[in-house]
């Protein structure tokens, strides 16, 4: 997002954080209700255009949102969404993206309260790796012909009892409402959002063999110093790298693998 939408999202996050700082608020219920609002706004294009129309007074849009949502979701969600539509958005779709982010954040708050946020981060990462490595599974979870209930049932079969319930809810929601994204991109976005709950960078580390605890600690400390943030290491093992490690932070790649150096040597010889 940029411009007005970025400012509106920032304000929405502040209101959300103020709300969820109150531990009496049921974060899981908040997540479900925000997800329902996301689905409504994604489905009703004309409605979201009205709610983001810059020509309409903010208070009038807030009143409309309140009337539509009253009795359908709790007062906390009505207040959150009303506050969001008072803001100015660059694109109507940005409002849907923001509501979806808050829904996922509410589930992550539930995990954080239960002391399970690290587990959810790791499970999202591992599930993303499984999806990337299995064409058959990816096809089953993204099949446009298959019903939503069939795909969410598959998620339950894969994760039920094996992963944290928050992970299962997040993945199930992503499969049910991909909203034009690839499954891998959606999982990566959720992983970044989980890391942001603790102001940490997600770092993907690929090595030929598993790193020792000492190596993980030293690498984490070095990267935290380099980037000025706590980091969360997602560890992946790939024998193809031969040796060394590859570190990826967002779009930045620090490649120190033997395979990369061999490729470079081959390019120089060919040149």
C-alpha positions in Angstrom: 0.0 0.0 0.0 1.1 3.6 -0.5 -0.1 7.1 0.1 -3.5 7.4 1.9 -4.0 3.7 2.3 -0.7 3.3 4.1 -1.7 6.0 6.6 -5.2 4.4 7.0 -3.7 1.0 7.6 -1.3 2.4 10.2 -4.3 4.0 12.0 -6.2 0.8 11.8 -3.3 -1.2 13.3 -3.1 1.3 16.2 -6.8 0.9 17.0 -6.5 -2.9 16.7 -3.5 -3.0 19.1 -5.3 -0.8 21.6 -8.3 -3.2 21.4 -6.3 -6.4 21.7 -4.1 -5.1 24.6 -7.3 -5.7 26.6 -7.0 -9.4 27.4 -10.8 -9.7 28.0 -11.3 -9.3 24.3 -11.7 -12.8 22.7 -9.0 -12.7 19.9 -10.3 -15.9 18.2 -13.8 -14.5 17.9 -12.4 -11.2 16.7 -10.5 -13.0 14.0 -13.5 -14.9 12.8 -15.7 -11.8 12.6 -13.0 -9.8 10.8 -12.6 -12.6 8.4 -16.4 -12.6 7.7 -16.2 -8.8 7.0 -13.3 -9.4 4.7 -15.3 -12.0 2.8 -18.3 -9.6 2.5 -16.1 -6.7 1.2 -14.3 -8.9 -1.2 -17.6 -10.3 -2.6 -19.6 -7.0 -2.7 -17.5 -4.7 -4.9 -20.1 -2.0 -5.0 -20.3 -1.9 -1.2 -16.5 -1.5 -0.7 -16.5 1.2 -3.4 -19.2 3.2 -1.5 -17.3 2.7 1.8 -14.1 4.0 0.3 -15.6 6.8 -1.9 -13.5 9.9 -1.1 -16.5 12.1 -2.2 -18.6 10.8 0.7 -18.2 12.1 4.3 -16.4 9.8 6.6 -19.1 9.8 9.2 -21.7 8.9 6.7 -19.6 5.9 5.6 -19.1 4.9 9.2 -22.8 5.0 9.9 -23.5 2.8 6.8 -20.9 0.3 7.9 -22.5 0.3 11.4 -26.0 -0.3 10.1 -24.8 -3.2 7.8 -22.7 -4.9 10.5 -24.8 -4.4 13.6 -26.1 -7.7 14.9 -23.9 -9.6 12.5 -20.6 -9.1 14.3 -19.6 -7.8 17.8 -19.4 -4.2 18.8 -15.6 -4.3 18.7 -15.5 -5.2 15.0 -18.2 -2.7 14.2 -16.1 0.0 15.8 -12.9 -1.1 14.1 -14.5 -1.2 10.6 -16.3 2.1 11.2 -13.0 3.7 12.1 -11.4 2.2 9.0 -14.0 3.6 6.6 -13.7 7.0 8.1 -10.1 7.0 6.7 -9.2 7.8 3.2 -8.1 4.8 1.0 -6.1 5.0 -2.3 -7.9 2.0 -3.7 -11.1 0.3 -2.5 -9.3 -3.1 -2.5 -6.8 -1.8 0.1 -9.7 -1.7 2.6 -10.2 -5.5 2.1 -6.5 -6.2 2.4 -6.4 -4.2 5.6 -9.4 -6.0 7.1 -7.9 -9.4 6.1 -4.6 -8.4 7.8 -6.4 -7.5 11.0 -8.2 -10.9 11.0 -4.9 -12.8 10.7 -3.4 -10.5 13.4 -6.2 -11.4 15.8 -5.5 -15.1 15.4 -1.8 -14.4 16.0 -2.7 -12.4 19.1 -4.5 -15.5 20.3 -1.4 -17.6 19.7 0.8 -15.0 21.4 -1.4 -15.0 24.5 -1.1 -18.8 24.6 2.7 -18.7 24.3 2.5 -20.4 20.9 3.5 -17.7 18.5 6.9 -19.3 17.8 5.2 -22.6 17.0 2.8 -21.0 14.6 5.6 -19.2 12.8 7.5 -22.4 12.4 4.5 -24.4 11.3 3.5 -21.8 8.6 7.1 -21.9 7.3 7.2 -25.7 7.2 3.8 -26.0 5.6 4.9 -23.6 2.9 8.0 -25.7 2.2 5.8 -28.8 2.0 3.4 -27.1 -0.5 6.4 -25.9 -2.6 7.8 -29.4 -2.8 4.5 -31.2 -3.6 2.8 -30.3 -6.9 0.0 -32.7 -6.1 -0.8 -31.1 -2.8 -0.5 -27.6 -4.1 -2.9 -28.5 -7.0 -5.4 -30.0 -4.5 -5.4 -27.0 -2.3 -5.7 -24.5 -5.1 -8.0 -26.4 -7.5 -10.6 -23.9 -8.7 -13.1 -26.7 -9.5 -12.9 -28.2 -6.0 -15.3 -26.8 -3.4 -14.2 -24.6 -0.6 -15.4 -27.2 1.9 -13.4 -29.9 0.3 -10.2 -27.9 0.4 -10.7 -26.8 4.0 -11.4 -30.4 4.9 -8.0 -31.3 3.4 -6.4 -28.7 5.5 -8.0 -30.2 8.6 -6.8 -33.6 7.6 -3.3 -32.4 7.1 -3.0 -30.2 10.1 -5.6 -31.2 12.6 -4.0 -32.5 15.7 -0.5 -32.0 14.2 -0.3 -28.2 14.3 -1.5 -25.4 16.5 -5.2 -24.6 16.0 -4.2 -21.1 15.0 -2.0 -22.4 12.2 -4.9 -24.6 11.0 -7.3 -21.6 11.0 -4.9 -19.3 9.2 -4.1 -21.9 6.5 -7.8 -22.9 6.2 -8.8 -19.3 5.7 -6.1 -18.7 3.1 -7.2 -21.8 1.1 -10.8 -20.8 1.3 -10.2 -17.1 0.3 -7.0 -16.9 -1.7 -8.1 -13.5 -3.2 -5.9 -13.9 -6.3 -2.7 -14.8 -4.5 -0.6 -18.0 -4.8 -0.7 -20.2 -1.8 3.0 -19.8 -1.3 2.7 -16.0 -1.3 -0.1 -16.1 1.1 1.8 -18.3 3.5 4.9 -16.1 3.3 2.8 -13.0 4.1 1.3 -14.8 7.1 4.8 -15.7 8.3 5.9 -12.1 8.0 2.9 -10.9 9.9 3.6 -13.4 12.7 7.2 -12.1 12.9 6.0 -8.5 13.1 4.0 -9.4 16.2 7.3 -9.5 18.0 9.1 -6.9 15.9 11.4 -9.5 14.3 12.7 -10.1 10.8 12.0 -13.5 9.2 15.3 -14.9 7.9 15.3 -18.0 5.8 18.5 -19.9 6.2 19.3 -22.8 3.8 22.2 -25.1 4.6 23.5 -28.4 3.3 23.3 -30.0 6.8 21.3 -28.9 9.9 23.0 -26.1 11.9 24.0 -26.8 15.5 22.4 -24.8 18.3 25.6 -22.9 18.7 25.7 -22.0 15.0 22.1 -20.9 15.1 22.7 -18.7 18.1 25.8 -17.1 16.5 24.1 -16.6 13.2 21.0 -15.1 14.9 23.1 -12.7 16.9 25.1 -11.6 13.9 22.0 -10.9 11.8 20.3 -9.1 14.6 23.3 -6.8 14.9 23.5 -6.3 11.1 19.8 -5.4 10.7 19.1 -3.8 14.1 16.2 -6.1 14.8 15.5 -9.4 16.5 15.4 -12.1 13.9 13.5 -15.3 13.6 15.4 -18.1 11.8 13.4 -20.4 9.5 15.9 -23.2 8.8 15.8 -25.3 5.6 18.2 -28.1 4.7 19.0 -28.6 1.0 22.0 -30.9 0.1 22.2 -29.3 -3.3 23.9 -26.3 -1.7 26.9 -28.6 -1.0 28.2 -26.5 1.9 28.0 -23.0 3.5 24.7 -21.3 3.9 22.3 -19.1 2.0 20.5 -16.3 4.0 17.4 -14.6 2.6 15.9 -11.6 4.3 12.9 -10.5 2.2 14.2 -9.9 -1.3 17.8 -9.7 -0.2 19.9 -12.9 -0.5 23.3 -13.4 1.1 24.7 -16.4 -0.7 27.7 -18.1 0.8 27.2 -21.6 -0.5 29.8 -23.8 -2.3 27.3 -24.4 -5.1 27.1 -20.7 -5.7 30.9 -20.3 -5.8 31.2 -23.3 -8.2 28.6 -21.7 -10.5 30.6 -18.4 -10.4 33.8 -20.2 -11.2 32.1 -22.0 -14.1 30.8 -18.7 -15.5 34.3 -17.2 -15.3 35.8 -20.2 -17.1 33.2 -20.1 -19.8 33.8 -16.4 -20.3 
